[in-house]
């Protein structure tokens, strides 16, 4: 009679992908591209990508610094972006043959072709551009002559493909706000080639000299109590897609002012605790906002849910002598827990 059973080893699907890729996959795919037969390996590559997560898409293209690039992307789904980013963070170093990305790069001046549909030349597109500093977004309208020949659903698909081709997936998701599909050409349109430099200049105004996002101060009242909040701008999860878990750390303190906010001495101690918590996370998390009201300061951290970051934050709060500290943790890949704070 068997008493002990051999335990099956569980293979991390991301590690499994890269093992296959380094052993045989990279050369097989490169050889297929060299023969101008990339379709011959599409089924095999799709099988290995889908083994990581069924919601991932992939594509091949020329590299910026290598001959080829392999892109594995969540295709706009916030719930899957963390998986794609973890795939990228586990990638081998780029070499002369391959480099890797988890977001689609700009590819202007191409022709989109759907089966049974007329070709769509991207450089025939026209756009309206409306910068909105308060929303930290650029609102756009997109017109293409082909829109009059296709259904509304196809119009929308083409619209977002044109934006991704012009700006790349990251810039589109980060900085584009409202999007309107324009069947009729309105006044004030410009060639879509003008969109990238306009959005890049707009984004620069929200970026510090060292490349970090700027912060915005917000003030208001909740149930008659004064509220002060500060947030990174913009609050868009595609910037840090691997940070898919919200940890709210609410720190009680004795209100030293009539409006319920901390006095100068207490504010220094709160900031010291904040620095201590942030330093414990390293690149496993980031403080994106905090709110202070009526004797409580809430720090909004987003962390990599595949790491022990939530437990690290909880351990680091022990010993705060000025009030109760509570933590709430929730998976939130779209950063919806910050939606009340704006952009």
N, C-alpha and C positions, 0 to 999 in steps of 0.2 A: 504494500500500500504506500502511495506517494504522500509524504507529509509536507515536503517543501515543493513549491512551484517556482520555476524560473520566471523572473519578472521581465516583461518586455521593456526594452528601452524606448523611451518616447523621444522621437526626433523632432526638434524644432523645425517647422516647415521653412522658415527663412534660412536657417543654417543648411537645411537639405537642398534648397535651391542653389545656394552659393557653392556647395560641395559639387553638385552636378555641373554647374557652370564652369568652375575652375578645372574640373577633371576632363570634361568633354564638350560641354555646351557652347562655351565661347568660341572654340575653333569651328565647331559644326555650323554655327550661325554665320560666322565670318566667311566660311567657305561657300555657304549657300548664297550670300550676298555677292561674293566674287564671281560666282557662276551666273549672276543675275537671275537667281531662282529663290528669292527669299520666301516665297510661298511654300516651298518644299519643307521648310522647318517650322512653319507657323503653328501647326498642330502640336508639335512637340513642345515648342516654347510656351504655347498657351496652356498646355497641361501642367507644366512646372510652375507657371505663374498662378494658375487657379488652385494649385495645391497649397499656396500660401493663403489666399482668400479669393472666393468666387467673385467678389466685387471689384477686383483689380483689372485694369486695362493695361496693354503694353503696346509699344511701337518702337520701330527702329529708324534711325536716321543718321546723317553725318554728324560727327562730333565737332566740338569747338576746338579741342586740343588733341583728340585722338581721331583715328580714322572713322570709327562708328560710335554711336551712342545708343544705349538701351534705356528706354524710359518705361518705368512701371508706375502707374498713376491711379489714384482713386477716382478719377474722372469726375471731380466736383463733389463727391460724397464726403461730407465731413466725418461721418462715422468710420470711414475706411482710410482716411488720410494718415492716421497714426501708423497703420500697418505698412503703408507705402514708405513712410519716412523711416521706420525701423528697418525695412528692407534696404533702403539706401545707406543708412548708418552702419549696416553690417557688410557693405560691399567691399570687395578688395580694392586696393589702390588702382587708380586709372593707369593705363599704360599706352603705348603707341597705337594699340588696336582698339581698345574699348574704354569708354567712360560711361557714367551712369547718372540718371536723374529720376526724380519722383514727380516732377511737374513738367508739363509740356512747355517747350520753349517757343519763342516767336518764330514763325515761318511765313513771312509776308510774300506776296506775289506768287501765290500758288493757285491752282484751279481745283475747286471742290467738285467731286462727281458722285452723285447718288444714282443708283441703278434706276433706269427709266426716267431720269430727270435731266433737264438741260444742264450743261456745265456752268459752274459759277466761278468766274475769275475774281479773285479777291481784290485786285486793284481797281475793279469797277465799282466797288462799294463807296458810298458817301456817308458821312456821319454828321450829326449835330453834337456839340460838346458843351456841357454846362457844369463848370466846377462849383462845388458846394463845400466851402471851408467848414461850416458848422457840422455837416455830416461827415467830413473827411472823406468825401467821395466825389467822383466825377460821373454825372448822369449823361447818358448818351442815347441818341437815336440812330438807328442803322437803316440805310436805304440801299437796295440793290435792284437793278432792272429786272432781275429774274423773279422777284417777289410776286409780280403780277401773274406769273404762270404757275405758281405752286400753292399748296394749301397753307393754312395758318400754322399748322404744326411744323411743316418743313421750313416755313419762313423763320420760325423761332430757332430751329436747329441750325439753320444757316447763320442766323444772327450771332449766336454764341460761338459758333465755329470761327466766324470772321474775327470776333473779338479775341479769341484765344490765339488765332494765327497772327494777329497784329501785335498783341501785347505779351503773349505767353500766359500760361494758366495762373501763375502766381500774381502777376500784376493785375490781371482781370479780376481775380477773386478778391484781391486786397483793396483795389482803388476804384473799381467800377461800381456805381450805385444803381440807380434805376436804369433799366434798359427798355427802349421802345423800338419795336419793329415798324418801319415806315414804308408802306406800300407806295404811296405817292411821295415824290421828291419835294420836301419843303424848302422854303427859303433859308439861307444861312448854312447850308451843308458845305462840308469841306472833304477832300479826299481822305480816305481812311488812313493813308500814310502819315497824316498829321496827328493822328491820335497818340501814337507812342511818345513823341517828344513832348506833347502837351501833358500827358499823364505823368511822365517822368519828372517834369518841372513841378507839377502839383505835388507829387510825393516828396520831392526834396524839401518842401516847406515844412514837412512833418518829420524830418529826419535831422538828428543832431550831427555835429561835425565828425563824431566818432562812429556814425552809422546806426546809432540806436534810435528808437522811436521817441518822439517828444511826449510830454505829459500835459494833461489838461486839468485845470482846477474847476470843480463844480460846486455850487452852493444852492441850498434850498431849505425848505421846511417840511417836516413830516409830522403830522399831528401836533403842530405848534412847536416842535423841537427843531432847533437849527441843525442842519446837516452839512458837513464838509466832505467832499470826495475828490480824489485825484485818480486819474486813469492814464494808462498808455494810450496813444492814438496812432493808428486805428486799432480797435479791438476786433481783429479778424483772425480766426483760428488758423487760416492757411499759413500765416507767418511762422507758426511753431506747431505743426500738426501732430507731433509726437506728444505734446502736452494735452492729453485728452481727459484729464480728471481734475475736477474742481475741488479744492480744499479751502473752506472758509474758516479762518481762525478769528474768533471773536474774543477780544481781550477787554475785560472789565477794568475800570479805573475810577478813582474818586474824582468827581467833577469839581474842578477848582474854580470854575467860572459860572456866572449866572446862566449863561446860555448852554451849559452842559458840556462844553468842550474842555479839554485839558489845559491847565496852565503851562507856562513855559517849562518848568522843571519836569512835570509829568510827561509833557510832549517829548522831551529829550529821552526819558526812560522808555517810552513807547517806541521811539525810533531805534533805540539801542536793541530792544527786543526784536524789532522787525529786521534789523541788520543781522542779528544772530540767527534768526530763522532762515533768512535768505542764504546765508553763507553755508548752512548745513545742506542745502539742496544741490549746489553745484549746477551742472547742466541738466539735472533731472527735474527742474522746476523753475518757475519764474513768478515773481510778484507782478500782477497786472493792474491792480487797483486797490484802493482802500477807502473805507467810509467811516466817518466818526460822527457819533450822535449820542447825546444823553448818557454819558458815562460808559460808552462801549465803542471800541474801534475794531472794525472787521477788515482783516487782510484777505484779499482774494488771490490765492495762489492757484496756478495750474501746473500740474505735475504729470510726469510720465507714469501712467497707471501700471506699467509692467515692472516698475521699480518699487523699493520700499519707501519712497518719498513721503507718503502720508504718515507712516509710522515715525519717520525721522522728525517730521514737524511736530507730531504729538509729544515725542520725547523731549524736544527742544523747548517746549512751553512750560515744562515743569519748573517750579520754583518762582513763578511770577507772584510777588507778594502783595499786589495791590488790588486784586479782584479775581473773579472767576474767569477761567479760560475754557472755551468750548470749541470743538472742531466738528465740522460737517464735511463729509466726503461724498462726492457723487460723480459718476462718469458723465462727462459733458464735452464730447468732441467738437461741438459747434459753438462752445463758449456762451451758451444761452443764459447762464447764470449771471452774465454781465450785460445782458441786453438792456436792462433798465438804466445803464450808465451811458448809453449812447453809442457812438461809432464803434 
